[in-house]
Amino acid sequence: MRRLAILTVVGLAVTAGVAIHVATSSAGWHILSETAINTKKLCRDGLTYTWASGQTDVKPPTSRPIGEPRWVGPVDLLIQSGDSTLPQDGSSWESQPMAGADLFTAAYAPVKNSTTSPASWYPYSHQGVVPFRDPLTPVSETVRIDTQPNGNDASEVFLPVDSCFLFGPTDIAPGDASNTVNLAGGSVVVALLSTSSFNAANAQATSARFGQTGTEAAPTASAKVDVNGDGRNDLRLTFAVSETGLDCTSSEAELSATDPASKKTFYERGTVTPVPC
């Protein structure tokens, strides 16, 4: 497969063979020649995207033509995180941590990019979700998206982190503005909140973990109730504090759970105030 490159198409003409790094748009098509990525939603805790290949100005047939490749892949979608002040070049990002990744094989599933003139069609596509292992900080952090199809080189796009939640925010010790966690024993309640686009009540309670890294304590109890009074049911979880790994040095804690739609594990973070300390 040819070398891939990704660029923004908002307000720019598409020029084959030229890649442009952008840091002003967190969504939209980033394309070059026959390959495209649409970062449909990029939030502090993950992103959704469409990857597409095989650019044509003519609408492809709905079913795979005889003789066409049966697959495109495997394709690695790699996402790093870093300070928004980092120069947008590969060498500056070599040692930056991985925020998340996806490995997939593209199906024959034509998609249309209407932002080009004429519109571009891509017969091979894949829709995916990439949760971030540690939620990122909006504005001050940026992600680098890099694709590596079949192990070949690829270019990258740099995008700012939005303040939205792809999944749902947490409320540690609901009703307590300081998010107090009593290290002397007992339990702590953590709510995974629903949003207009995410139903936290559908998340499997048994998949949840809470603690210093979001991998420690399993819930001792759970309930589907409206915790914050917005008319949506949330997931209310109870954890044994002794199993969370939190101590007097802890200022934040993480909750992990399995997304019921994508079946992937996602992480949310909240501040905590340990007592007595």
C-alpha positions, -999 to 999 in steps of 0.1 A, spaced: 0 0 0 12 35 -7 26 58 19 -2 74 38 -5 111 48 -31 130 66 -41 166 65 -70 189 73 -94 197 45 -111 226 61 -103 257 41 -74 239 23 -71 225 -12 -60 189 -13 -27 185 -31 -14 150 -37 20 144 -22 19 173 3 11 167 40 2 196 63 2 194 101 -27 211 118 -35 221 153 -67 241 149 -94 214 144 -103 185 165 -127 169 141 -132 165 104 -115 148 75 -77 146 73 -69 133 38 -43 129 11 -47 111 -22 -65 78 -16 -65 77 22 -85 96 48 -92 97 85 -123 114 99 -118 121 136 -155 123 143 -151 131 180 -119 137 200 -124 141 237 -103 140 269 -110 102 273 -109 89 237 -119 94 201 -142 79 175 -130 78 139 -136 66 103 -106 53 84 -111 51 46 -90 42 16 -93 38 -22 -103 74 -32 -125 78 -62 -147 106 -75 -173 80 -86 -196 64 -61 -185 28 -56 -211 0 -60 -227 -10 -27 -213 -46 -29 -177 -56 -34 -168 -58 -72 -155 -92 -84 -117 -92 -83 -114 -64 -57 -92 -71 -27 -110 -90 1 -93 -69 28 -72 -39 35 -50 -43 66 -40 -49 92 -38 -12 99 -24 3 131 -39 35 143 -15 49 169 -23 79 192 3 97 213 -3 125 238 20 155 246 21 191 256 5 214 232 37 234 229 57 205 214 69 211 179 48 192 154 74 169 140 82 132 144 115 136 162 99 158 190 73 131 196 95 100 195 95 96 233 60 108 240 36 83 257 10 63 239 -25 75 247 -42 46 228 -42 25 197 -64 4 174 -56 -25 151 -81 -33 124 -89 -47 90 -109 -24 67 -140 -38 52 -156 -31 18 -179 -3 31 -180 28 9 -181 61 27 -183 97 12 -163 128 21 -184 158 10 -158 183 21 -139 179 -12 -150 192 -46 -160 170 -62 -169 148 -33 -146 119 -26 -156 83 -21 -136 56 -4 -147 19 -9 -127 5 20 -134 18 54 -135 11 91 -152 28 121 -135 26 154 -132 38 190 -99 45 208 -102 50 246 -73 68 262 -55 49 289 -53 81 310 -77 109 303 -60 139 288 -61 176 298 -80 198 273 -62 228 258 -28 221 273 -25 186 257 -24 176 220 -26 142 203 -6 129 174 -25 104 152 -3 81 131 -14 53 109 8 23 99 -9 1 73 7 -33 67 38 -20 86 45 7 61 55 43 70 27 69 75 24 105 82 7 121 111 -18 148 122 -17 168 154 -50 178 171 -59 196 203 -78 178 230 -114 189 235 -131 193 269 -159 168 260 -163 133 273 -166 104 248 -178 82 276 -190 97 309 -175 118 337 -171 105 372 -184 119 405 -163 107 434 -182 108 467 -213 124 452 -226 154 472 -191 161 486 -174 189 467 -140 179 481 -143 143 470 -133 130 504 -119 94 507 -116 81 542 -84 60 543 -93 47 578 -116 22 563 -151 18 550 -162 25 515 -163 52 489 -191 58 463 -181 66 428 -207 75 401 -202 71 364 -225 98 349 -246 96 318 -244 123 291 -266 131 261 -245 106 240 -235 80 266 -257 59 288 -236 50 319 -264 28 332 -257 3 304 -220 -2 315 -214 -35 331 -209 -29 368 -188 -60 372 -162 -46 347 -156 -15 368 -124 -9 388 -114 21 409 -82 33 425 -49 48 420 -46 36 384 -82 24 377 -72 -13 379 -76 -19 417 -109 -23 435 -139 -41 421 -173 -28 432 -190 -42 463 -224 -28 453 -239 -11 423 -272 7 413 -287 24 383 -300 57 397 -300 94 387 -271 106 408 -269 142 397 -306 150 391 -304 155 353 -331 130 345 -307 103 333 -299 71 351 -262 69 361 -241 40 374 -236 43 412 -207 21 424 -194 13 459 -158 3 465 -138 -8 496 -113 20 503 -87 -5 515 -86 -21 480 -81 11 460 -44 16 466 -51 53 476 -29 69 503 -21 103 517 -1 113 486 -31 106 463 -46 137 446 -65 118 418 -81 85 413 -93 66 382 -124 46 374 -123 21 345 -152 2 329 -162 -15 297 -180 5 271 -212 -14 263 -211 -3 226 -175 -9 216 -167 -35 243 -135 -16 250 -122 -5 284 -122 32 291 -108 53 320 -121 84 337 -103 105 363 -113 126 393 -97 145 421 -97 131 457 -90 144 492 -77 116 514 -84 117 551 -71 115 578 -37 126 567 
